Amino acid sequence: MGAVPYWYVVKYQADVGAALQELREREFRAGRYNPVVRFPPFPVHPGSPAPGARHGTIREALPAAGADGTRSILDLDRVSKEPKLGTIAAFPDEVLLELYGTTRPTREMVEQGADSEYIDRGQGIYIILYRDDQPDEIYFAGYSYD
C-alpha cells in the first residue's frame, strides 16, 4: 500500500510533549485513526468526521491497526532529540532555513508543504509556527508505517 502522510496544527504551548499527548488523546476520542477510519482525512478541522473511539485506550488501538499503524498521530508517542520510530523530533533549523528562509515559519509557509520528503515511515516532526514573531501554534507531521 505505501506509507501515508498525516499532519495537525494545535495551539502553541511550551511543553511540546504535553501538546503531543493532548493531540493524541483528542484524535483517539474522535476515532480519527485506523482501523476506525481506514484512511483519516487531513487536514483535521472542526467539521472533520469523528465517529468516536472503538477501543478502550490508545494502547488497545495500536495492535488493532496492524502493520499499517493507525495512520495518525497515535503512532507517535513521545518527543525525541533525533528521529526514531514512534517519535517526533524538532525539524532541524537548517532544513527550516532551506525550505522557508527562516527558523520562525508561519502557518501559511508550512501549509504549502515540502516537509514530507524529510520524514521517514513511522516517524514524525514538529515545527513551532509563528505569528507576529511570537510562537503561535505547533505543526505535527508524520508518515504511517506502511
Secondary structure, 3 states (H helix, E strand, C coil): CCCCEEEEEEECCCCHHHHHHHHHHHHHHHCCCCCCCCCCCCCCCCCCCCCCCCCCCHHHHHHHCHHHCCCCHHHCCEEECCCCCCEEEECCHHHHHHHHCCCCCCHHHHHCCCCHHHCCCCCEEEEEEEECCEEEEEEEEEECCC
